[in-house]
């Protein structure tokens, strides 16, 4: 077959960005999959339940979470809706080394410089785990004391206070 045809079901093609190198998924797809897994886990949702909610089998969800299958835009929209996050959530905290593996970068297309921003602390796993644990405390008075203690610790360490 001539160069540029669909030989080999797309494996190793750099033009699509699907494979960063032969046999390995693009790191961006892996990152998106990790974010799907993180959010699903934080919600206490099984792969099976997530699959049912978006019309997939749990095996397909597994492939998304591993980055083995690329998530299309309509599926990403559904995932954001079911997991209650904006689409941007799936791309947050992406290291620059992963961003450099985008299809356009792999093809040598120049892109404008990335804008550095402070990631939303509410989207971090640590924050979500802390909030979940906090609300598992049944006594409101104990929760309030923990809240006040946390504010005091933050103030004494030089953190911002509201």
C-alpha positions as CSV (number, residue, x, y, z in Angstrom):
1,X,0.0,0.0,0.0
2,X,1.1,3.5,-0.6
3,X,2.2,5.7,2.2
4,X,-0.6,7.6,3.9
5,X,-3.3,4.8,3.5
6,X,-5.0,3.2,6.4
7,X,-2.7,0.2,6.6
8,X,-2.5,-1.4,10.1
9,X,-5.7,0.1,11.6
10,X,-3.9,3.3,12.5
11,X,-1.1,1.8,14.7
12,X,1.9,4.0,14.8
13,X,0.4,6.8,12.7
14,X,1.7,10.1,14.0
15,X,-0.6,12.1,11.8
16,X,-3.6,11.3,13.9
17,X,-1.8,11.6,17.2
18,X,-3.5,8.4,18.3
19,X,-0.3,6.6,19.0
20,X,2.7,8.5,20.5
21,X,4.9,5.6,19.5
22,X,4.1,2.2,18.1
23,X,1.7,0.3,20.3
24,X,1.3,2.9,23.1
25,X,-1.6,5.3,23.5
26,X,-1.1,9.0,23.3
27,X,-0.2,10.4,26.8
28,X,-3.1,12.9,26.5
29,X,-5.6,10.1,26.1
30,X,-4.0,8.4,29.2
31,X,-4.3,11.7,31.2
32,X,-7.9,12.1,30.2
33,X,-8.6,8.5,31.2
34,X,-6.9,9.0,34.6
35,X,-9.1,12.0,35.2
36,X,-12.2,9.9,34.3
37,X,-11.1,7.2,36.8
38,X,-10.3,9.8,39.5
39,X,-13.7,11.5,39.3
40,X,-15.6,8.2,39.1
41,X,-13.7,6.9,42.1
42,X,-14.3,10.1,44.1
43,X,-18.0,9.7,43.5
44,X,-17.9,6.1,44.6
45,X,-19.2,5.0,41.2
46,X,-18.3,1.6,39.7
47,X,-17.1,1.3,36.1
48,X,-20.3,-0.7,35.5
49,X,-22.6,2.1,36.8
50,X,-20.7,4.7,34.7
51,X,-21.0,2.5,31.6
52,X,-24.7,2.1,32.1
53,X,-25.1,5.9,32.5
54,X,-23.4,6.6,29.2
55,X,-24.5,3.5,27.3
56,X,-21.3,1.5,27.4
57,X,-20.0,-1.7,28.9
58,X,-17.6,-1.6,31.9
59,X,-14.9,-3.0,29.6
60,X,-15.3,0.1,27.3
61,X,-15.0,2.3,30.4
62,X,-11.8,0.4,31.4
63,X,-10.4,1.1,28.0
64,X,-11.2,4.8,28.3
65,X,-9.6,4.9,31.7
66,X,-6.4,3.3,30.5
67,X,-6.2,5.6,27.5
68,X,-6.4,2.5,25.2
69,X,-9.5,4.1,23.5
70,X,-9.7,7.8,22.7
71,X,-12.7,9.6,24.1
72,X,-14.7,11.5,21.5
73,X,-16.1,14.9,22.1
74,X,-19.8,13.7,22.4
75,X,-18.7,11.0,24.8
76,X,-16.6,13.5,26.8
77,X,-19.7,15.7,27.0
78,X,-21.7,12.7,28.4
79,X,-18.9,11.9,30.9
80,X,-18.8,15.4,32.1
81,X,-22.6,15.4,32.6
82,X,-22.7,12.1,34.5
83,X,-19.6,12.8,36.6
84,X,-20.8,16.4,37.2
85,X,-17.7,18.2,36.0
86,X,-17.0,20.7,33.2
87,X,-15.2,19.3,30.1
88,X,-12.1,21.3,31.1
89,X,-11.8,19.0,34.2
90,X,-10.5,16.2,32.1
91,X,-7.5,18.3,30.9
92,X,-6.6,20.0,34.3
93,X,-3.3,19.3,35.9
94,X,-1.8,18.0,32.6
95,X,2.0,18.2,32.8
96,X,3.8,20.1,30.1
97,X,5.5,16.9,29.0
98,X,2.1,15.4,28.2
99,X,0.9,18.5,26.5
100,X,4.0,18.3,24.2
101,X,2.5,14.9,22.9
102,X,-0.5,16.6,21.3
103,X,-1.1,15.6,17.6
104,X,-0.2,19.1,16.4
105,X,3.0,19.1,18.4
106,X,3.9,15.7,17.1
107,X,3.4,16.9,13.6
108,X,5.5,20.1,14.3
109,X,2.6,22.6,14.0
110,X,3.4,25.6,16.1
111,X,0.8,26.6,18.7
112,X,0.5,29.7,20.9
113,X,2.3,29.4,24.3
114,X,0.2,27.8,27.0
115,X,-1.2,30.1,29.7
116,X,-0.1,29.2,33.2
117,X,-3.0,29.2,35.6
118,X,-3.7,28.0,39.1
119,X,-5.6,24.8,38.9
120,X,-9.0,24.8,40.7
121,X,-8.3,23.4,44.2
122,X,-11.9,22.0,44.3
123,X,-11.0,19.6,41.4
124,X,-8.1,18.1,43.3
125,X,-8.5,14.6,44.7
126,X,-7.1,15.7,48.1
127,X,-9.8,18.4,48.4
128,X,-12.6,16.1,47.4
129,X,-11.5,13.4,49.8
130,X,-11.2,15.9,52.6
131,X,-14.7,17.3,51.9
132,X,-16.2,13.7,51.7
133,X,-14.6,12.8,55.0
134,X,-15.7,16.1,56.6
135,X,-19.3,15.5,55.8
136,X,-19.2,11.9,57.1
137,X,-18.8,13.4,60.6
138,X,-22.4,13.2,61.9
139,X,-22.1,15.9,64.6
140,X,-22.4,19.4,63.2
141,X,-20.7,20.8,66.3
142,X,-17.6,18.6,65.7
143,X,-17.6,19.6,62.0
144,X,-17.7,23.3,63.0
145,X,-14.8,22.9,65.4
146,X,-12.7,21.1,62.7
147,X,-13.6,24.0,60.4
148,X,-12.4,26.6,62.9
149,X,-9.2,24.6,63.6
150,X,-8.4,24.4,59.9
151,X,-8.9,28.2,59.5
152,X,-6.7,28.8,62.5
153,X,-3.9,26.5,61.2
154,X,-4.1,28.2,57.8
155,X,-3.9,31.7,59.3
156,X,-0.9,30.7,61.5
157,X,1.0,29.3,58.6
158,X,0.6,32.4,56.5
159,X,-2.3,31.2,54.3
160,X,-5.0,33.5,53.0
161,X,-8.1,34.0,55.1
162,X,-11.5,34.8,53.8
